[in-house]
Amino acid sequence: MSQAHLFVDETKSRGFQLVVASVLATDVGAARKMLRAELLPGQRALHFKHESDSSRSRILRRISGTTARVTVYRTPAGMPELIARELTLRAMFRDAVEGGAELVVIDRDDSAVPHDRRWLSEEHRSFTLRPDIRFNHSKRHEEPLLAIPDAVGWCLQRGRPWTARVSSLVARSLDLG
């Protein structure tokens, strides 16, 4: 079985959601190439909120043709963001280890990096047998596959008809807290 790489982004409207796209390691290169091909001249990265509806539809069709599958970790509206982020990141990391992921790439929010590193390191140390998993933070222009959780998160926040367009990508949704 091929290991997966996970790409992580969050949405903060109507409660905190951590959106995690899992892509088979053997398919990462092709998926990156496909998403880079969607960039317009001079555009550094895909960011769904800045795309036109026709571009969004095209990008979603392309993503649907990959091995990407998404897990969404949700917390209730009103939960303080830092607590929600910790709760969802820790749950994601435990699931990543359990699922045999080899790499976790988190969309870089400079204010969150120190917290994320501490929480993920604590989770890593909590396993009796240290899992062989790496994690890092990247900007979306550095890692094109961060566009997948960004796109799915945007669609989930927008509601119908956009949620229907990503329903086949969302393998699991978990309510935490």
N, CA, C and O atoms as a DFTB+ gen file, in Angstrom:
708 C
 N C O
     1  1       0.848      -1.188       0.000
     2  2       0.000       0.000       0.000
     3  2       0.886       1.243       0.000
     4  3       1.848       1.330       0.764
     5  1       0.558       2.192      -0.854
     6  2       1.330       3.427      -0.938
     7  2       1.008       4.340       0.239
     8  3      -0.144       4.459       0.656
     9  1       2.037       4.974       0.759
    10  2       1.817       5.914       1.852
    11  2       1.239       7.210       1.298
    12  3       1.303       7.471       0.097
    13  1       0.680       8.011       2.184
    14  2       0.042       9.254       1.774
    15  2       0.809      10.457       2.290
    16  3       1.516      10.397       3.296
    17  1       0.643      11.544       1.567
    18  2       1.078      12.859       2.024
    19  2      -0.201      13.626       2.345
    20  3      -1.178      13.558       1.599
    21  1      -0.190      14.351       3.455
    22  2      -1.362      15.112       3.881
    23  2      -1.089      16.597       3.719
    24  3       0.008      17.074       4.009
    25  1      -2.101      17.327       3.252
    26  2      -2.009      18.767       3.032
    27  2      -3.144      19.412       3.812
    28  3      -4.308      19.041       3.660
    29  1      -2.789      20.386       4.654
    30  2      -3.695      20.860       5.699
    31  2      -3.913      22.362       5.598
    32  3      -2.960      23.133       5.487
    33  1      -5.174      22.765       5.636
    34  2      -5.552      24.182       5.673
    35  2      -6.727      24.298       6.637
    36  3      -7.365      23.302       6.975
    37  1      -7.006      25.524       7.076
    38  2      -8.135      25.708       7.980
    39  2      -9.081      26.766       7.441
    40  3      -8.700      27.632       6.654
    41  1     -10.330      26.668       7.892
    42  2     -11.309      27.723       7.664
    43  2     -11.834      28.115       9.034
    44  3     -11.895      27.299       9.953
    45  1     -12.211      29.375       9.151
    46  2     -12.559      29.885      10.481
    47  2     -13.969      30.448      10.570
    48  3     -14.362      30.961      11.618
    49  1     -14.723      30.363       9.505
    50  2     -16.063      30.912       9.593
    51  2     -17.030      29.815      10.024
    52  3     -16.895      28.669       9.594
    53  1     -17.987      30.147      10.854
    54  2     -18.959      29.191      11.405
    55  2     -18.282      28.050      12.147
    56  3     -18.628      26.884      11.961
    57  1     -17.328      28.390      12.976
    58  2     -16.573      27.376      13.704
    59  2     -15.291      27.052      12.972
    60  3     -15.194      27.241      11.759
    61  1     -14.322      26.571      13.694
    62  2     -13.010      26.251      13.129
    63  2     -13.082      24.887      12.451
    64  3     -13.593      23.929      13.031
    65  1     -12.575      24.799      11.232
    66  2     -12.501      23.528      10.516
    67  2     -11.085      23.320      10.012
    68  3     -10.512      24.208       9.380
    69  1     -10.527      22.175      10.282
    70  2      -9.239      21.787       9.722
    71  2      -9.551      20.837       8.569
    72  3     -10.171      19.791       8.763
    73  1      -9.118      21.209       7.377
    74  2      -9.403      20.434       6.174
    75  2      -8.104      19.758       5.744
    76  3      -7.099      20.425       5.497
    77  1      -8.133      18.437       5.656
    78  2      -6.925      17.648       5.410
    79  2      -7.113      16.810       4.147
    80  3      -7.967      15.925       4.090
    81  1      -6.297      17.111       3.137
    82  2      -6.331      16.345       1.889
    83  2      -5.224      15.307       1.918
    84  3      -4.060      15.631       2.157
    85  1      -5.586      14.081       1.679
    86  2      -4.639      12.969       1.614
    87  2      -4.435      12.603       0.146
    88  3      -5.394      12.332      -0.576
    89  1      -3.162      12.599      -0.288
    90  2      -2.822      12.236      -1.665
    91  2      -1.792      11.113      -1.595
    92  3      -0.816      11.214      -0.852
    93  1      -2.000      10.058      -2.353
    94  2      -1.030       8.968      -2.367
    95  2       0.339       9.504      -2.773
    96  3       0.453      10.303      -3.702
    97  1       1.365       9.061      -2.074
    98  2       2.726       9.549      -2.334
    99  2       3.121       9.343      -3.794
   100  3       3.839      10.165      -4.363
   101  1       2.665       8.264      -4.394
   102  2       3.008       7.981      -5.791
   103  2       2.343       8.946      -6.772
   104  3       2.761       9.037      -7.926
   105  1       1.313       9.666      -6.325
   106  2       0.570      10.579      -7.198
   107  2       0.863      12.053      -6.941
   108  3       0.339      12.917      -7.643
   109  1       1.690      12.347      -5.948
   110  2       1.949      13.739      -5.559
   111  2       2.528      14.554      -6.716
   112  3       2.074      15.670      -6.970
   113  1       3.515      14.017      -7.413
   114  2       4.157      14.756      -8.507
   115  2       3.180      15.135      -9.605
   116  3       3.164      16.281     -10.053
   117  1       2.367      14.188     -10.040
   118  2       1.390      14.454     -11.098
   119  2       0.331      15.455     -10.635
   120  3      -0.086      16.319     -11.406
   121  1      -0.101      15.340      -9.391
   122  2      -1.110      16.268      -8.865
   123  2      -0.546      17.686      -8.773
   124  3      -1.245      18.649      -9.088
   125  1       0.706      17.822      -8.347
   126  2       1.342      19.152      -8.304
   127  2       1.395      19.765      -9.698
   128  3       1.054      20.932      -9.892
   129  1       1.824      18.968     -10.655
   130  2       1.937      19.447     -12.039
   131  2       0.574      19.910     -12.558
   132  3       0.470      20.952     -13.204
   133  1      -0.457      19.136     -12.275
   134  2      -1.807      19.468     -12.717
   135  2      -2.266      20.792     -12.116
   136  3      -2.849      21.618     -12.818
   137  1      -2.011      21.004     -10.829
   138  2      -2.445      22.248     -10.189
   139  2      -1.597      23.437     -10.638
   140  3      -2.122      24.540     -10.790
   141  1      -0.313      23.236     -10.851
   142  2       0.529      24.329     -11.377
   143  2       0.035      24.779     -12.750
   144  3       0.124      25.960     -13.087
   145  1      -0.479      23.851     -13.533
   146  2      -0.989      24.183     -14.869
   147  2      -2.208      25.101     -14.801
   148  3      -2.552      25.745     -15.792
   149  1      -2.861      25.168     -13.647
   150  2      -4.027      26.041     -13.474
   151  2      -3.651      27.490     -13.158
   152  3      -4.510      28.371     -13.183
   153  1      -2.385      27.739     -12.865
   154  2      -1.957      29.104     -12.543
   155  2      -1.997      29.979     -13.787
   156  3      -1.601      29.555     -14.873
   157  1      -2.475      31.194     -13.616
   158  2      -2.453      32.174     -14.697
   159  2      -1.071      32.813     -14.749
   160  3      -0.342      32.769     -13.759
   161  1      -0.695      33.404     -15.874
   162  2       0.609      34.079     -15.943
   163  2       0.752      35.102     -14.813
   164  3      -0.117      35.951     -14.615
   165  1       1.856      35.009     -14.080
   166  2       2.118      35.924     -12.962
   167  2       1.493      35.513     -11.642
   168  3       1.797      36.110     -10.609
   169  1       0.634      34.516     -11.649
   170  2      -0.024      34.046     -10.429
   171  2       0.903      33.078      -9.701
   172  3       1.390      32.118     -10.298
   173  1       1.151      33.328      -8.409
   174  2       2.074      32.483      -7.639
   175  2       1.410      31.240      -7.071
   176  3       2.047      30.195      -6.938
   177  1       0.136      31.353      -6.738
   178  2      -0.545      30.235      -6.080
   179  2      -2.041      30.315      -6.342
   180  3      -2.582      31.384      -6.625
   181  1      -2.695      29.171      -6.243
   182  2      -4.154      29.139      -6.312
   183  2      -4.703      29.453      -4.930
   184  3      -4.262      28.892      -3.927
   185  1      -5.662      30.349      -4.896
   186  2      -6.359      30.654      -3.645
   187  2      -7.826      30.764      -4.031
   188  3      -8.225      31.699      -4.726
   189  1      -8.618      29.816      -3.583
   190  2      -9.969      29.650      -4.102
   191  2     -10.823      30.901      -3.988
   192  3     -11.637      31.168      -4.872
   193  1     -10.660      31.666      -2.932
   194  2     -11.517      32.845      -2.779
   195  2     -11.245      33.892      -3.855
   196  3     -12.076      34.772      -4.080
   197  1     -10.098      33.811      -4.520
   198  2      -9.755      34.783      -5.559
   199  2     -10.013      34.267      -6.972
   200  3      -9.770      34.986      -7.941
   201  1     -10.493      33.051      -7.104
   202  2     -10.722      32.466      -8.429
   203  2     -12.135      32.796      -8.918
   204  3     -13.044      33.021      -8.120
   205  1     -12.301      32.819     -10.226
   206  2     -13.633      32.993     -10.811
   207  2     -14.405      31.682     -10.655
   208  3     -13.809      30.628     -10.434
   209  1     -15.720      31.754     -10.770
   210  2     -16.522      30.537     -10.645
   211  2     -16.160      29.507     -11.716
   212  3     -16.150      28.308     -11.437
   213  1     -15.864      29.959     -12.933
   214  2     -15.494      28.999     -13.982
   215  2     -14.161      28.328     -13.651
   216  3     -13.996      27.131     -13.883
   217  1     -13.214      29.092     -13.114
   218  2     -11.935      28.500     -12.693
   219  2     -12.153      27.535     -11.541
   220  3     -11.565      26.453     -11.511
   221  1     -12.997      27.924     -10.592
   222  2     -13.281      27.036      -9.460
   223  2     -13.831      25.695      -9.946
   224  3     -13.392      24.633      -9.504
   225  1     -14.785      25.760     -10.852
   226  2     -15.391      24.525     -11.367
   227  2     -14.356      23.659     -12.077
   228  3     -14.328      22.443     -11.890
   229  1     -13.517      24.276     -12.882
   230  2     -12.484      23.536     -13.609
   231  2     -11.480      22.902     -12.639
   232  3     -11.112      21.738     -12.792
   233  1     -11.046      23.673     -11.647
   234  2     -10.084      23.170     -10.660
   235  2     -10.688      22.004      -9.875
   236  3     -10.012      21.006      -9.628
   237  1     -11.950      22.129      -9.485
   238  2     -12.600      21.036      -8.748
   239  2     -12.705      19.769      -9.591
   240  3     -12.527      18.666      -9.074
   241  1     -12.992      19.915     -10.884
   242  2     -13.027      18.735     -11.762
   243  2     -11.654      18.074     -11.816
   244  3     -11.541      16.848     -11.788
   245  1     -10.623      18.894     -11.892
   246  2      -9.255      18.359     -11.940
   247  2      -8.906      17.636     -10.632
   248  3      -8.369      16.528     -10.647
   249  1      -9.219      18.278      -9.508
   250  2      -8.927      17.661      -8.205
   251  2      -9.674      16.336      -8.068
   252  3      -9.135      15.366      -7.537
   253  1     -10.916      16.302      -8.549
   254  2     -11.717      15.075      -8.460
   255  2     -11.091      13.922      -9.238
   256  3     -11.379      12.759      -8.958
   257  1     -10.244      14.233     -10.204
   258  2      -9.570      13.202     -10.980
   259  2      -8.291      12.681     -10.343
   260  3      -7.610      11.837     -10.926
   261  1      -7.956      13.173      -9.155
   262  2      -6.754      12.724      -8.449
   263  2      -7.136      11.692      -7.386
   264  3      -8.308      11.353      -7.222
   265  1      -6.132      11.206      -6.677
   266  2      -6.393      10.274      -5.569
   267  2      -6.721      11.007      -4.271
   268  3      -6.863      10.375      -3.224
   269  1      -6.841      12.328      -4.327
   270  2      -7.079      13.114      -3.108
   271  2      -8.397      12.724      -2.449
   272  3      -9.434      12.608      -3.101
   273  1      -8.321      12.528      -1.136
   274  2      -9.504      12.328      -0.311
   275  2      -9.338      13.217       0.905
   276  3      -8.228      13.419       1.395
   277  1     -10.449      13.745       1.385
   278  2     -10.406      14.798       2.396
   279  2     -11.089      14.355       3.677
   280  3     -12.134      13.703       3.662
   281  1     -10.463      14.730       4.789
   282  2     -11.069      14.592       6.110
   283  2     -11.223      15.993       6.678
   284  3     -10.316      16.820       6.578
   285  1     -12.378      16.251       7.274
   286  2     -12.658      17.560       7.870
   287  2     -12.834      17.370       9.371
   288  3     -13.638      16.552       9.818
   289  1     -12.072      18.137      10.139
   290  2     -12.163      18.145      11.606
   291  2     -12.828      19.460      11.991
   292  3     -12.282      20.531      11.727
   293  1     -14.010      19.386      12.619
   294  2     -14.777      20.588      12.960
   295  2     -14.888      20.773      14.461
   296  3     -14.958      19.811      15.227
   297  1     -14.904      22.043      14.862
   298  2     -15.202      22.384      16.252
   299  2     -16.401      23.317      16.256
   300  3     -16.695      23.942      15.237
   301  1     -17.095      23.423      17.373
   302  2     -18.283      24.269      17.425
   303  2     -17.941      25.750      17.281
   304  3     -16.866      26.198      17.679
   305  1     -18.868      26.491      16.709
   306  2     -18.727      27.948      16.648
   307  2     -18.613      28.465      18.075
   308  3     -19.275      27.961      18.983
   309  1     -17.786      29.455      18.262
   310  2     -17.615      30.046      19.584
   311  2     -16.446      29.492      20.368
   312  3     -16.021      30.105      21.347
   313  1     -15.915      28.352      19.968
   314  2     -14.735      27.818      20.652
   315  2     -13.555      28.731      20.310
   316  3     -13.364      29.069      19.142
   317  1     -12.763      29.137      21.302
   318  2     -11.602      29.985      21.003
   319  2     -10.703      29.326      19.949
   320  3     -10.454      28.121      19.986
   321  1     -10.227      30.144      19.018
   322  2      -9.481      29.622      17.871
   323  2      -8.259      28.794      18.266
   324  3      -8.005      27.744      17.675
   325  1      -7.511      29.253      19.250
   326  2      -6.300      28.529      19.639
   327  2      -6.635      27.137      20.185
   328  3      -5.940      26.165      19.894
   329  1      -7.695      27.054      20.970
   330  2      -8.124      25.760      21.513
   331  2      -8.617      24.860      20.379
   332  3      -8.300      23.671      20.334
   333  1      -9.398      25.443      19.465
   334  2      -9.915      24.671      18.329
   335  2      -8.778      24.169      17.443
   336  3      -8.796      23.026      16.987
   337  1      -7.800      25.021      17.208
   338  2      -6.662      24.616      16.372
   339  2      -5.897      23.460      17.023
   340  3      -5.539      22.487      16.360
   341  1      -5.656      23.584      18.323
   342  2      -4.939      22.512      19.023
   343  2      -5.716      21.200      18.961
   344  3      -5.151      20.152      18.651
   345  1      -6.996      21.262      19.254
   346  2      -7.833      20.062      19.266
   347  2      -7.838      19.373      17.901
   348  3      -7.690      18.154      17.816
   349  1      -8.008      20.156      16.838
   350  2      -8.084      19.569      15.499
   351  2      -6.722      19.078      15.012
   352  3      -6.635      18.022      14.385
   353  1      -5.665      19.828      15.290
   354  2      -4.325      19.396      14.861
   355  2      -3.898      18.101      15.547
   356  3      -3.345      17.204      14.912
   357  1      -4.158      18.018      16.839
   358  2      -3.787      16.792      17.559
   359  2      -4.571      15.588      17.018
   360  3      -4.004      14.513      16.824
   361  1      -5.863      15.770      16.780
   362  2      -6.680      14.674      16.239
   363  2      -6.190      14.274      14.846
   364  3      -6.098      13.088      14.528
   365  1      -5.880      15.272      14.025
   366  2      -5.370      14.996      12.682
   367  2      -4.066      14.210      12.744
   368  3      -3.877      13.252      11.994
   369  1      -3.163      14.617      13.641
   370  2      -1.860      13.953      13.722
   371  2      -2.007      12.495      14.158
   372  3      -1.357      11.608      13.605
   373  1      -2.861      12.254      15.149
   374  2      -3.085      10.865      15.588
   375  2      -3.640      10.019      14.440
   376  3      -3.218       8.881      14.234
   377  1      -4.589      10.588      13.698
   378  2      -5.147       9.869      12.548
   379  2      -4.095       9.653      11.461
   380  3      -4.072       8.607      10.812
   381  1      -3.222      10.649      11.264
   382  2      -2.166      10.535      10.250
   383  2      -1.224       9.389      10.588
   384  3      -0.841       8.609       9.716
   385  1      -0.856       9.294      11.852
   386  2       0.036       8.211      12.286
   387  2      -0.671       6.866      12.121
   388  3      -0.103       5.913      11.588
   389  1      -1.915       6.806      12.587
   390  2      -2.692       5.566      12.488
   391  2      -2.856       5.119      11.038
   392  3      -2.843       3.925      10.742
   393  1      -3.011       6.098      10.132
   394  2      -3.202       5.791       8.717
   395  2      -1.913       5.573       7.946
   396  3      -1.952       5.273       6.753
   397  1      -0.769       5.720       8.608
   398  2       0.506       5.473       7.950
   399  2       1.000       6.585       7.047
   400  3       1.799       6.332       6.146
   401  1       0.545       7.811       7.263
   402  2       1.023       8.936       6.443
   403  2       2.519       9.137       6.665
   404  3       3.031       8.890       7.757
   405  1       3.206       9.581       5.636
   406  2       4.645       9.818       5.781
   407  2       4.986      11.295       5.883
   408  3       6.064      11.642       6.365
   409  1       4.090      12.175       5.439
   410  2       4.365      13.613       5.453
   411  2       3.081      14.386       5.686
   412  3       2.039      14.067       5.112
   413  1       3.163      15.412       6.538
   414  2       2.057      16.345       6.766
   415  2       2.579      17.738       6.441
   416  3       3.566      18.186       7.024
   417  1       1.915      18.429       5.507
   418  2       2.284      19.792       5.128
   419  2       1.131      20.706       5.529
   420  3       0.004      20.540       5.063
   421  1       1.425      21.669       6.395
   422  2       0.410      22.580       6.929
   423  2       0.598      23.951       6.301
   424  3       1.716      24.459       6.218
   425  1      -0.516      24.553       5.853
   426  2      -0.462      25.910       5.311
   427  2       0.102      26.833       6.382
   428  3      -0.410      26.890       7.500
   429  1       1.147      27.545       6.036
   430  2       1.910      28.320       7.012
   431  2       1.182      29.599       7.420
   432  3       0.902      30.469       6.596
   433  1       0.886      29.686       8.705
   434  2       0.405      30.901       9.364
   435  2       1.468      31.188      10.415
   436  3       1.532      30.514      11.444
   437  1       2.305      32.196      10.150
   438  2       3.471      32.434      11.008
   439  2       3.114      32.556      12.483
   440  3       3.903      32.165      13.344
   441  1       1.936      33.094      12.787
   442  2       1.554      33.246      14.193
   443  2       1.229      31.898      14.841
   444  3       1.297      31.769      16.063
   445  1       0.882      30.905      14.043
   446  2       0.485      29.601      14.584
   447  2       1.623      28.584      14.614
   448  3       1.531      27.579      15.319
   449  1       2.687      28.829      13.863
   450  2       3.759      27.832      13.728
   451  2       4.329      27.372      15.069
   452  3       4.460      26.165      15.272
   453  1       4.678      28.280      16.004
   454  2       5.245      27.796      17.276
   455  2       4.291      26.867      18.037
   456  3       4.715      25.851      18.588
   457  1       3.004      27.223      18.064
   458  2       2.011      26.372      18.735
   459  2       1.909      25.023      18.031
   460  3       1.947      23.971      18.669
   461  1       1.778      25.070      16.702
   462  2       1.635      23.832      15.932
   463  2       2.807      22.895      16.186
   464  3       2.619      21.704      16.432
   465  1       4.009      23.436      16.127
   466  2       5.205      22.593      16.316
   467  2       5.214      21.949      17.698
   468  3       5.544      20.772      17.845
   469  1       4.850      22.735      18.704
   470  2       4.825      22.190      20.069
   471  2       3.796      21.072      20.174
   472  3       4.105      19.989      20.672
   473  1       2.577      21.326      19.707
   474  2       1.519      20.323      19.808
   475  2       1.860      19.061      19.029
   476  3       1.665      17.952      19.527
   477  1       2.363      19.220      17.817
   478  2       2.682      18.050      16.996
   479  2       3.863      17.272      17.567
   480  3       3.886      16.042      17.504
   481  1       4.838      17.977      18.120
   482  2       5.972      17.296      18.767
   483  2       5.506      16.514      19.991
   484  3       5.957      15.393      20.226
   485  1       4.601      17.110      20.771
   486  2       4.055      16.397      21.935
   487  2       3.305      15.140      21.495
   488  3       3.450      14.081      22.105
   489  1       2.516      15.260      20.452
   490  2       1.788      14.088      19.943
   491  2       2.770      13.025      19.466
   492  3       2.592      11.840      19.749
   493  1       3.792      13.442      18.752
   494  2       4.792      12.503      18.228
   495  2       5.461      11.737      19.366
   496  3       5.642      10.522      19.283
   497  1       5.828      12.454      20.426
   498  2       6.487      11.822      21.578
   499  2       5.546      10.916      22.367
   500  3       6.009      10.054      23.114
   501  1       4.241      11.096      22.215
   502  2       3.286      10.310      23.001
   503  2       3.188       8.856      22.533
   504  3       2.652       8.012      23.251
   505  1       3.694       8.560      21.348
   506  2       3.650       7.191      20.840
   507  2       4.824       6.398      21.399
   508  3       5.956       6.880      21.413
   509  1       4.550       5.180      21.859
   510  2       5.602       4.318      22.398
   511  2       6.653       4.047      21.325
   512  3       7.850       4.202      21.565
   513  1       6.199       3.642      20.148
   514  2       7.097       3.476      19.005
   515  2       6.976       4.746      18.172
   516  3       5.912       5.036      17.624
   517  1       8.047       5.489      18.079
   518  2       8.005       6.764      17.358
   519  2       7.620       6.543      15.895
   520  3       8.313       5.828      15.171
   521  1       6.537       7.146      15.469
   522  2       6.126       6.969      14.077
   523  2       7.099       7.662      13.122
   524  3       7.695       8.691      13.444
   525  1       7.238       7.071      11.953
   526  2       8.109       7.629      10.922
   527  2       7.276       8.598      10.081
   528  3       6.851       8.271       8.973
   529  1       7.055       9.777      10.621
   530  2       6.229      10.780       9.953
   531  2       6.918      12.134      10.097
   532  3       7.470      12.463      11.147
   533  1       6.870      12.901       9.025
   534  2       7.454      14.250       9.052
   535  2       6.332      15.264       8.908
   536  3       5.301      14.988       8.295
   537  1       6.546      16.437       9.479
   538  2       5.585      17.518       9.278
   539  2       6.340      18.817       9.083
   540  3       7.413      19.028       9.647
   541  1       5.748      19.689       8.262
   542  2       6.326      21.013       8.061
   543  2       5.237      21.998       7.682
   544  3       4.105      21.624       7.376
   545  1       5.611      23.255       7.712
   546  2       4.724      24.345       7.321
   547  2       5.243      24.929       6.017
   548  3       6.444      25.161       5.873
   549  1       4.351      25.168       5.073
   550  2       4.731      25.760       3.793
   551  2       3.705      26.809       3.398
   552  3       2.530      26.721       3.755
   553  1       4.168      27.793       2.663
   554  2       3.264      28.770       2.050
   555  2       2.627      28.100       0.833
   556  3       3.202      27.182       0.248
   557  1       1.448      28.562       0.462
   558  2       0.747      27.895      -0.643
   559  2       1.483      28.024      -1.972
   560  3       1.311      27.173      -2.844
   561  1       2.309      29.075      -2.155
   562  2       3.076      29.153      -3.408
   563  2       4.251      28.170      -3.412
   564  3       4.806      27.867      -4.468
   565  1       4.624      27.677      -2.239
   566  2       5.701      26.681      -2.141
   567  2       5.180      25.256      -2.337
   568  3       5.910      24.379      -2.799
   569  1       3.926      25.037      -1.986
   570  2       3.328      23.701      -2.084
   571  2       1.963      23.801      -2.762
   572  3       0.968      24.117      -2.110
   573  1       1.914      23.531      -4.073
   574  2       0.657      23.664      -4.814
   575  2      -0.483      22.804      -4.276
   576  3      -1.649      23.166      -4.438
   577  1      -0.172      21.672      -3.639
   578  2      -1.240      20.787      -3.176
   579  2      -1.999      21.340      -1.973
   580  3      -3.012      20.770      -1.568
   581  1      -1.522      22.442      -1.399
   582  2      -2.319      23.121      -0.366
   583  2      -3.583      23.737      -0.970
   584  3      -4.492      24.132      -0.240
   585  1      -3.638      23.817      -2.287
   586  2      -4.849      24.309      -2.951
   587  2      -6.019      23.347      -2.764
   588  3      -7.175      23.766      -2.823
   589  1      -5.736      22.074      -2.541
   590  2      -6.834      21.104      -2.397
   591  2      -7.631      21.353      -1.118
   592  3      -8.847      21.523      -1.204
   593  1      -7.011      21.383       0.067
   594  2      -7.829      21.662       1.251
   595  2      -8.406      23.080       1.238
   596  3      -9.481      23.312       1.791
   597  1      -7.704      24.028       0.613
   598  2      -8.239      25.386       0.488
   599  2      -9.530      25.363      -0.330
   600  3     -10.524      25.976       0.059
   601  1      -9.516      24.661      -1.454
   602  2     -10.693      24.590      -2.322
   603  2     -11.862      23.897      -1.620
   604  3     -12.990      24.390      -1.646
   605  1     -11.590      22.769      -1.003
   606  2     -12.660      22.025      -0.329
   607  2     -13.208      22.833       0.844
   608  3     -14.423      22.904       1.031
   609  1     -12.326      23.441       1.635
   610  2     -12.774      24.269       2.757
   611  2     -13.637      25.428       2.301
   612  3     -14.658      25.727       2.920
   613  1     -13.232      26.085       1.218
   614  2     -14.007      27.207       0.678
   615  2     -15.400      26.721       0.276
   616  3     -16.402      27.354       0.609
   617  1     -15.458      25.606      -0.433
   618  2     -16.745      25.070      -0.882
   619  2     -17.652      24.707       0.295
   620  3     -18.852      24.977       0.265
   621  1     -17.078      24.101       1.321
   622  2     -17.878      23.726       2.489
   623  2     -18.425      24.959       3.198
   624  3     -19.544      24.934       3.710
   625  1     -17.651      26.029       3.231
   626  2     -18.110      27.266       3.873
   627  2     -19.191      27.966       3.053
   628  3     -20.071      28.611       3.621
   629  1     -19.136      27.849       1.736
   630  2     -20.085      28.540       0.860
   631  2     -21.448      27.869       0.808
   632  3     -22.447      28.518       0.499
   633  1     -21.499      26.586       1.105
   634  2     -22.784      25.888       1.053
   635  2     -23.151      25.481      -0.371
   636  3     -22.306      25.458      -1.265
   637  1     -24.430      25.160      -0.561
   638  2     -24.908      24.706      -1.871
   639  2     -24.783      25.815      -2.890
   640  3     -25.000      26.976      -2.543
   641  1     -24.445      25.516      -4.129
   642  2     -24.217      24.208      -4.738
   643  2     -22.781      23.703      -4.579
   644  3     -22.451      22.606      -5.031
   645  1     -21.928      24.507      -3.936
   646  2     -20.501      24.162      -3.866
   647  2     -20.231      22.909      -3.036
   648  3     -19.345      22.126      -3.379
   649  1     -20.981      22.705      -1.950
   650  2     -20.743      21.504      -1.134
   651  2     -20.989      20.229      -1.946
   652  3     -20.290      19.231      -1.770
   653  1     -21.978      20.270      -2.826
   654  2     -22.265      19.097      -3.660
   655  2     -21.094      18.785      -4.592
   656  3     -20.851      17.627      -4.930
   657  1     -20.380      19.817      -5.000
   658  2     -19.265      19.618      -5.940
   659  2     -18.057      18.954      -5.293
   660  3     -17.201      18.413      -5.993
   661  1     -17.978      18.988      -3.968
   662  2     -16.835      18.356      -3.291
   663  2     -17.244      17.134      -2.467
   664  3     -16.410      16.533      -1.789
   665  1     -18.513      16.773      -2.523
   666  2     -18.986      15.666      -1.677
   667  2     -18.246      14.360      -1.969
   668  3     -18.027      13.563      -1.057
   669  1     -17.861      14.131      -3.215
   670  2     -17.145      12.889      -3.540
   671  2     -15.709      12.898      -3.021
   672  3     -15.092      11.840      -2.892
   673  1     -15.172      14.076      -2.723
   674  2     -13.805      14.184      -2.197
   675  2     -13.751      13.985      -0.685
   676  3     -12.744      13.521      -0.151
   677  1     -14.846      14.342       0.006
   678  2     -14.857      14.300       1.475
   679  2     -15.163      12.875       1.932
   680  3     -16.290      12.393       1.823
   681  1     -14.131      12.223       2.445
   682  2     -14.265      10.838       2.901
   683  2     -14.811      10.757       4.318
   684  3     -15.474       9.787       4.689
   685  1     -14.519      11.809       5.120
   686  2     -14.882      11.749       6.542
   687  2     -14.978      13.155       7.106
   688  3     -14.177      14.025       6.765
   689  1     -15.960      13.372       7.968
   690  2     -16.096      14.622       8.725
   691  2     -16.236      14.255      10.193
   692  3     -17.039      13.398      10.561
   693  1     -15.445      14.915      11.021
   694  2     -15.460      14.628      12.456
   695  2     -15.781      15.895      13.232
   696  3     -15.166      16.939      13.015
   697  1     -16.750      15.798      14.139
   698  2     -17.071      16.906      15.032
   699  2     -16.328      16.682      16.337
   700  3     -16.494      15.650      16.987
   701  1     -15.507      17.655      16.718
   702  2     -14.704      17.566      17.941
   703  2     -15.168      18.608      18.948
   704  3     -15.751      19.628      18.580
   705  1     -14.905      18.344      20.210
   706  2     -15.169      19.336      21.253
   707  2     -16.603      19.458      21.559
   708  3     -16.985      20.254      22.417
